Amino acid sequence: MAENDIKFDLETLSIEELATLRDLATEKLAEKVAARQAELEAELERLSQYGKPAKKSQAPVGKPKKDDALKSDDSEPVFKAA
């Protein structure tokens, strides 16, 4: 870890503390993703002068899996562990 070498004993945190930690981590991750995306878009813009014009990137859209297509729309989503 770099910025704030903070370590947590997750077993000792309350549900509220864990939820707050999750929210803070989600916010920080979103900030870092946005900053990196801006860096990459700027780099694409610089590189575009050497070839084809750079297209603005869009969030990738995943193709539905065969299993998902068979499920009815009114069923609840099922999450699988990696």
C-alpha angles and dihedrals in degrees: 000000000000122000105041109008091210121158125195132199094219092193091065097048121099122237090257092051092048091049091050091048090050091050093049092048091049091051093048092047091051090050092050093046091050092048092049091047090053090050092050093046090051090050091050089051091052092047093047090075088071099054144342116002112269117248118224108253119241127199108277114255113215121222114241115254119242091249091053092052090056094054119093118248094240095059120101117255116265118216119206124206116243 
